[in-house]
């Protein structure tokens, strides 16, 4: 039940994101600190599955590796599972294998659009082929895959929407859930708000 934060901030520069609240500088808790919290929740409350709510759980590879190793090494966390959120361009197949070995059973990918032009306009920092590789690799590791999409970007025309639809069709065999409820809200303080 519930979830926890192991980091704050996100190094991405997406024009729609209101992460100016937590900052663009990625800050993270030590692996020992996170594991101590997991052990406390496990032993005191019997929690067997954890949701990490970090915006970019995999943004710092050495930190990710240290955390996965610490979870794996802790006997009190044997059999514990967890899920996380990350942009698709911030994770590699080798990361996913390590995460699965440490108990990761689901990953929620921030994708936003399947159109290369829209992705460039919103400065997402990823290409559709990177997304496909990441989602396929997660599915190959046996993870449940969730894909987040957003609609209503200023430069998103009918052709762009059709490209996103085609992209979704290409992802369908490796995606468990399409979260398509995302509609652009131009929050004050974001680049997209200032531009439009």
N, C-alpha and C positions, 0 to 999 in steps of 0.2 A: 504493500500500500504506500502511496505517496512516492516521492522521489527525492533525490539529493543533487546538489551541485558540487562538482569537483573542480570547476574552473569558472572564471568569469571573463567576459569579453570575447571578441572574435577578430582575427586579423583580416578578415575579408572586408571589402569595400563596397558591398551592395548598396545601391543608391536608395533602396526602399526601406532598409533596415533601421529600426530605431535603437540599435545597440549603442548609440551614444549614451544611453542611460548607464550601461555597464562598462562602456569604453571599447575601443578597438584594440587596445593592448590586451593580449591574452595573458591572464594570470591564472595560476593553478596551485592547488593544494598539493602537498607532498604525497607520495604513494603511501607512506606510513600513516599519515593523518587520515586519508580516505579509508584505508584498510581498518584502522582503529574504529572509525564510525560504523563501517559495515559489520565488523565483529560485534560491536555493542548492539546494533539493531538485530543481528542474528541471534545472539545469546540471550538478550533481555526480552526480545519481543517475537522471536521465532520467524523473522522475515527471511524468506527464501528466494525472493526475486526483487531486484533493485532497478529502478528507472533513473538513469543519469540524465538530468535535464540541461546539461551544458549546451550552449549554442553550437559549439564546435569541439566535440569531445576528442577528436583525433588530430587537432591542429598542431600539437607539438609531439612529434614522433618519439623522441627520447622519453618524454614524460609518459606517453601512452605505453611504451614498452615497460617502463619501470612499474607502472600501475598494474598492468597485466601480470607481470612476474610476481609482484607482491600479493595479488589476489590468489594466484596459483599456489604460492608457497605457504599460505596461511591455512593450517588444518581446520580451523573453525569455519572456513568458507567453502569447504569441500561440498560440492553439489549445488552451491548457490548459482543462480543465473542472473543475468542483467541485460538491459537494453540501453541504447544511446542514440543520440542525434548527431549528425555531422553532414557538412557539405560533401558531395561525392568526390570533389577534386582534392579533398584532404585525407583520403584514405587509399591505401594500396592493397593488392591481394595479400601480400605478406603480413600486413597489419591485421587483416581480417582473420587470417589463420591463427595468429597469436591471440586475438580477441576471443575467437571461438574456443580455443583451448583454455582460456581463463573464465569461460562461462557465458560469454555474450551469445544470446539467442535471438536478438532482434536489433535491427538498425534502421533508423528513420533518416532518409536522405532528403536534404533540402535541395531541390532541383529547380523549381520555379517554372521553367519553360523548356520546351524541346526545340525551340527556334534559335539558331546561332545568333541571329541579329538581335533578338530581344535579350538574350544572355549577355551579349556585348554591351548593349545599351544600358542595362541595369548593373553592369560591372560585376557580374556574378563570378567571373574568374574561372569558369569551367565550360567545357564543350560537351555536346551531347554524347560523343563517343567515350569521353571519360566517365560520364554517368553510367552508360551501358556497361562498361568494364567493371565499375565498382559494384553495381547491383548484381551483375552476373557472378562476380567473385563472392559476394556475401551469400547469395543463394547456394553456390557451390559448397560453402562452408556449413550449410544447413540452417542458416539464419532466416528468420522471418524478415521480409523486406517491406518497408513502407516508403512510398514515394510521395513527396509533397510538391504540389504544383500551385501556381498562382496565376490569376487571370486579371486582365484590366490594365496592363501596362500601357503608357501613352503611345508607344510606337508599335503596339501589337495590333496588326490588322488581321483580316480574315485569312490571308495566306499564312501568316505566322501561326494563327490558331490551328490551321489545317496541318502545318508541320508539327506542332505539338501533339495533335491527335495521332498523327502517323508515328511519332516517337513513342507515344504511350502504347500503341499497338505493338511496336517492336519490343517494348519492355514487358508486355503482358505475361509472357511465359515465365518470367523470373521475379515478378512483383506480386506480393500477397495482398497489399492494400494500396490503392491510389487514394491519397487524401487530396481531393480536388476542391475543397471548400475555400481555399485561399483566394481572396479577392484583394487587390491592392487597396490599401488605405494609406494615403500620403500623410504620414505623421509629421507634425512640425519638427523642424530640426534635421530632417533627412534631406538629402540632395534632391530626391525626386519631388519633394514638397516645394523646395526653393525654386526648382526649374519650372514647375507647372502651377 
